[in-house]
Amino acid sequence: MHKILIVDDEILVQVGIQSLLSQTALNVQVCGTARNGQIALELIEEQSPDIVITDIKMPVMDGLELTPEVLQESITRALSKLHRAQEPDFHYAGYVCCYGEIVSTSADALPREKQLSLFASSLQMIRELAPKYMPCYALSLDMQHFALIFCYETLPEPAAPGQDHTYPEQLAHILTQVSAALKNYYSVSLQCGVGSLVNTPFAVSDSYQCSRQAYQAGSPSCPITFFERLENVAAHSSFNIGIFKNDLCKAFEEYDPETLQRTIRSICELFSAHPQYYVQALDAACNILYLSISTLPDGENVISDIYKNTPMGYCSVYRQTTVEQVVSWLGGFGEKLSAYFEEKRRDYKNYIVINVKKYINSHIREHLSLNEVAAIFGISPNYLSQLFGKYNDTGFNEYINICKIGESKKLLTEGNYKVYEIADMLGFESAFYFSKVFKKIEGVSPTEYQNTQYI
């Protein structure tokens, strides 16, 4: 709670300011009032207020005289807070993660631009208000969902035997105050799940998983739910979809519907066999969704278009409340995305080959290898080799050799270069190998070709 001192020689002004402050959701308390600067200075020394609201013209000591008296102290305190803010983020004694949703009953009826503005403004208010109560970091997860990491300078008092932990009441108060402010300004509210208290930054992810599970147990009548108060809590060990990463990347890289369907099917089968891992199943579905949005060209519009006839669009994933529903959503997503991949696949492959050929011709005097060119285009060497074999008259290496020999013919006839100099200029490993490739393509050696040009 931050303390405010009001300094004004008009009693009605003092009362008016106190009345205005009492109607806000700000975490402040009026610690005193003063009718002149001299009394205010005494109260400042006694109460150490965080904020002083002062009039300028007052008897005995005016506001201008008052402010130099406390200016140095205020700057010193501000610099101290700034120094602490610049210290490493994770130096606290304890952490609690909160997973939340900004809930609006009217947002669906708004144009998309106004929806974005509403939720962005709401999140900004959360970012501004929550840290006023205690150290806190706010992270946006998507348009409506966010995470808060509450940080404790000292660990809360341990719970007595048979009693709950003491921290839920404090966090419930903070979240209730923030939700009330959002309701007042933007007519939106919060639904939050609060995770377990952990004492190391390495365990914040565990608190986050717990907060997700607590969130699912919430409801409009119980918008703030604590993991520590859940009954029959299922195991919440993390499920890592990293084992499917290579297959998923290959599917997106190559617009490969078969690989995408096979991988998503494997993920769905795994979760169907473990229906207690709801939070992990939802995380997996969201990870694949956001991989699509971030990886595909114009991914946001592509995925939005796929779900244009679905209420809430692709955010409908958050309305799936059981593993069975998540698996069904993910399976449907895989089918929709696979259909899109089928449409794009042929055009994409031709596009890659055309642009790789352009790159080769514009860098013909450099050393060009399959691995290096594939890396430049963000695809695997094996896949690039396959594309050339299917969508070009020659293979990758053969195409490079043809282009390099074409360039060498210009150098042999237009410049005064030796064979070994041309071999080096074009990135061949040796003059011998250059001559061998030249003869294979042209039927004569470089020297023979050069001599025929001067006859």
N, C-alpha and C positions, 0 to 999 in steps of 0.2 A: 504494500500500500504506500503510495507516494503522498507526501505532505505538502499542502499549499498554504501560504500565508497571504492574506488579502490586506492591502494597505490603501486606505482612502479616507479622507476626512468627511465624506458624506456617508451617513449610516445606511441610507436607502441603497446606495451603490453597493456597500458591503453585503447587504441582505440579498440584493438582486443577483450578485455574482454567486453567492452561496446557493441560491435557489437554482440557478442555471446548472451549476456543477452537480447538484444532487439528482438532476434529471438525466444525466448522462450515464453511460455504462463504463466510464473511465475509472480506473483503479486509483482514485485519489481521495484524500481526506483533508478538510480544512482544519489546520492545526491552530489557527488563531487569526484575529483581526487587529488592526492598528489604525489610529486616526492620524498619525504623523510619522515621519521617518525615524524620530528618536525612539519612540515606543517600538517601532518595527525592528530597529537594530537590536534592541534588547531581546525581542522575541526570536529573532534569527539566531542569536547566540544561545538562547535557551532551548529552542525547538529544532534547530537545524533543518528547516524546510527544504524540500527539493525544488520547489517553484515559489517565486514571489511575484504576485500581481500587484503593481503599485501605480498610484496616480503620480503625476509630476508636481502639480501645485498643491502644497499642503503647508500648514503652519509648523513652526519649530524647526523641522528639518524636511525639506522637500524631497521628491523622488530622485532628483539628480544628485543631491548630496548623499542620499542613502546608497545608491548603486555603486559609487567608487569605494565605499566602505566594505562592500561584500564582493566586489568584482574579482579581486585577486584570489580570494578563497574559492569562488565559483569556478574560475578558470583552472585552478589547481585540481579541484574535484573532477572537472570535465576531462582534463588531461589524464587523470588517473583512470577514469572509465574508458577513455580511448585506448590507453595502453593495455588495459585488460582485454578490450575487444580485439586487439591485434595479436594477442597471444594465440597459440595453437588451439584449434577448435575442441579437441578431445582431451581436455585436462581435468574433467570433472570427476566427482566421486561416484556419480550414478546417472543413469539414463533410463527414460521411459519413452517408448514410441507410441504414437497415436496415429491410427489410420482413419481418415474421415472423408465424408462426402458432403458436398454443398447441395442441399435439397431445395428444389423449387417446383411448386405445383403449376406454375404458369410458364416456365421456360420453354416447354415444347411448342407452345403456341407462338413464340417469338421468332422473327427471322434469325438466321444463323449468326449474322453479325452482332445482333443485340444479345443473343445468348452468350457469345464469346465475351462481349463487354461486361455482361452481368456477372459471369463467373470469374473473369479476370479481376474485376473490382472487388468482388467478395474475397477472393484469395489475397488480394493486396491488404484488405482490412485485417484478415487473419494474421498476415505477416507483421502488421504494425501493432496489433493489440496483444497477441499472445506473449511476446517478449517483455511487455510492460509488467507482467506478473512474475515471471521468472525467466532465466536464460532458456532460449528456445530457438530451434531452427525449423523453418517451414519449407517444404519441398512440394512442388507441383508434380503430380503423377499424370494427370490428363486434365481435360477441361473442367471436370467436376470433382476429381479426387485428389487428395493431398496427404502428406505425412508430416507430422510434427514430432520433433525429437526434443523432449523436455530434459534439461540438464540440471543436476543437483550439485551445488558447491560442496555440501556435506550430505551424507546419506540420511534419509528420513529415519525417525525413531523406529526401531523394530517393533513388530506387532507383539502384543502380549499373547500368552498361550490361549488358544481357542478364539482369538480375535483376528480381524482382517488387518492388513497393512494400513499404515496411517496415510500413505500418499494419495489413495483414490479420492478422498474428500477434497484435498487441495486441487487436484487436477479437474475434478468434477466442477468445482467452483469456477475455475478459469474457463473451461470449455462452455459452461453455462453462460458466463458473462459475455464471451465472444459471440456465442450463438444469439444472445439477446440483442447485441449491437447489430449483427447482420440482419436480424428480423426487423429491427427498427429502421435501418437505412435501405435495405435492398429487398425486404420481404422474402428472405431465404432463411433456411435453418441448417443445422448441422446434425448429421448422424455419425457418431464416432465409436471406434473400438480402441480401448487403451490396453497396451501390452504389459508385460511383466517388467519389474524393476531389475536392471542389470548394472553391474559395477565396472564394466570395461567396454570400450568402444567396439571391441571385437564381437561383443554379444548383442550389439544393437539390432543386427539382422534377426536374432532370435526374438527380441522384443517386438520387432515389426511383424513377424509371423504370428505371434500371439495376438497382436492388435487386429490383424486381419480376421482371425478366428473369433475374437470378441465382437468385431463389427457385424459378423454374420448373425450373431445372437441378438442383435439390437432390433428395435422396432420403432415406429413413430411414437408409441407411448413410452418407450424406454430408449431414448436416442443416444445415451452415453452408457456404454457397457464396458466392464473391466474384466480382463482375462482372469485375474486372480479370484473373481467372484463366480466364475462359471462352474457349474457342476458337471461332473463326468466329462472333463476335458479330455479330448482325444490326443494321442501323441502328436507332436507338432515338429518332428524332425523334418529337415528340408529335403525336398526332392529336387534333384539337379538334372535339368534337361540338357546339360552340357554334353551328355553322351550322344545326343542326337544333333549336336551343333554342326558337324561336318556335313551330314546328309541334308540338313535344312539349308545350309549355305550353298551347297551344290544345287539344290532345287531352285533357289532364288537366283543364283548366278546364271543358270542355264535355262531358266523358264521350263523346268523339267516337271511336268505334272505327275509322272509315275513315281518319281522319288518323293515328291511332296506328299502324295496320297499314302505311300507306303510308310513314311515316317510318322505322319499324323495318326495313321491307323495303329502303329506300334505304341504311340503315346496314349491313345485312347484305351487300348487294351490293358496297358499297365495300370491306368487309374481305375478302370472298371473293376480290376482285381483288388483294388485297395480303396474302397468307398469312404474310408475314414479320412483320407487325405484331401479334403475339400479345398483348403487354402492353397495347397501345393498345386492342385489341378487347375484352379483359377489362375494362379501365377503362370503356369505353363501356357495356358490359353492366351493370357495377356502378353506374355513374352513373344509368342508366335505372331500375334496380332501386330505388336509394335515393330517386330522385325520386318513385317510386310510393309508397314507404313514408312519406315525409315530406309528400307533397302530398295524398294521399287521406285523407278522414276515417277515423280508426281504421286507418290504412294498414298498420301492423304486423300486426294481426289479419287484415286483408283478404288480404294477400299470403301470410301463413302458412297461411290456409285454402285458398288456391289451390294451395299445394304440400303440403297435409297428407298426401298419399299418396306423396310423393317422399322417398327417403332424404336426410337432411340438410336437407330443406325448401328454401327459396329459397337457402340457402348452398351448394347444389349447384353454383352457378355457379363456385365456386372449384375444383371437381373437373374442370373442362373444361380440357384441357391443350394444345389446338391451336386455331388460328383456326377451323377447320371445326367443332369441337365448340362453341366459344363462339357461333358464328353459329347453329348448330342450337338451342342453349339459348335464345338471344335470340329466335329466331323462334317457338319454343314459348311463351316468356313473353308475346310479343306476342299470340298467339292466345288464351291464357288470360285475359289482361287485357282484350282486346277483348270477349270473351264477358261478362265482368263489367260492362264499360261498357254493353253492350247492355241488360243488366238494369236498370241504374241510370239510364239516360239519360232516359226519359220521366218517372219520378218526380222526378228532379233538376230537369228543366226546369219542371215544374209548381211545384215547391218554390221555385225562384227567383222566378217570376212572382208567386206568392202573397206571398212575403216582401218583394218590391220594392213591391207595392201597399200592404202594411202600412206600409212605411217612408214612402211618399209621403203616405199619409193622416195619419201622425203628425208629418209635417214640412211640412204643406200651406201654412203661412204663410211658408215659406222659399223662396228661389230654388232651383228644382230643374232641373237640366239632365241630359241623357242621359249626358254624360261624367262628371259628378260622381257620379251614382247608380251607374253602372257601376263606377267606381273603388271605391266603398264596398263593393260586393259582389265585388270582385276579378275582374270579367269585362270583356270588351271592349265598347265602346259598340255596335259593329255587332251583336255577338251578343245583347245585351240587346234591341236593337230588333227583331231577328228573333224572339226569344222572345215578345215582346208581340204581334207580328203573328200568331203561330201559336197561342198559348195564351191569348189574351185577345180580347174582342169589339172592342177598339179598339187603336190603336197607342199607343206610349209617351207622346208629346207630347199626343195627344188625351185620353188617360186623365188626365194631370196637369191639363189645362184643365178637364175635366169636374169633377174633384175641387175645383179652386180656385173654379170658378163656384158649385158647391154651397156652399162655405164663404162665398163673397161674398154669397149670398142670405140667409144667416143674419145677416151683418153689416149688410146693407141694411135688414133688418126689425127686428133686435133692438138695434141700436146707433145712436147719433146721429153717423154718420160721413158725410163727403163721399165722392163717387165717387173722387176722386183719392187720398183717404186710404186707401180700401179697396184700390185698385190698388197702392199702395205697400206696404201691410201684407201683401199676398199675393205680392209679388215680381214683379209685372208691370213691364215696362220703361217703360210710360207709361199714363196714364189713357185715352188714345185707343185703345191696343192692347187694354187691358182691356175697354173698351166694345165694341170690334169682336168680341172672342172671346165676350163675354157675349151679344151679339145673335145671333151665329151659333148658339149652343147653345140659348138661351131664346126666340129669335124677337123679343125686344124689347130696348131699351137698358136699362142699369142704372137710369137715372132713371125711365123708364117703369115698370119693374118695381117700383121703390120707391113710386111714386105709387099704383099699383094696390093696394098693401098697406095704404094708409091711407084708402082710400075706404070 
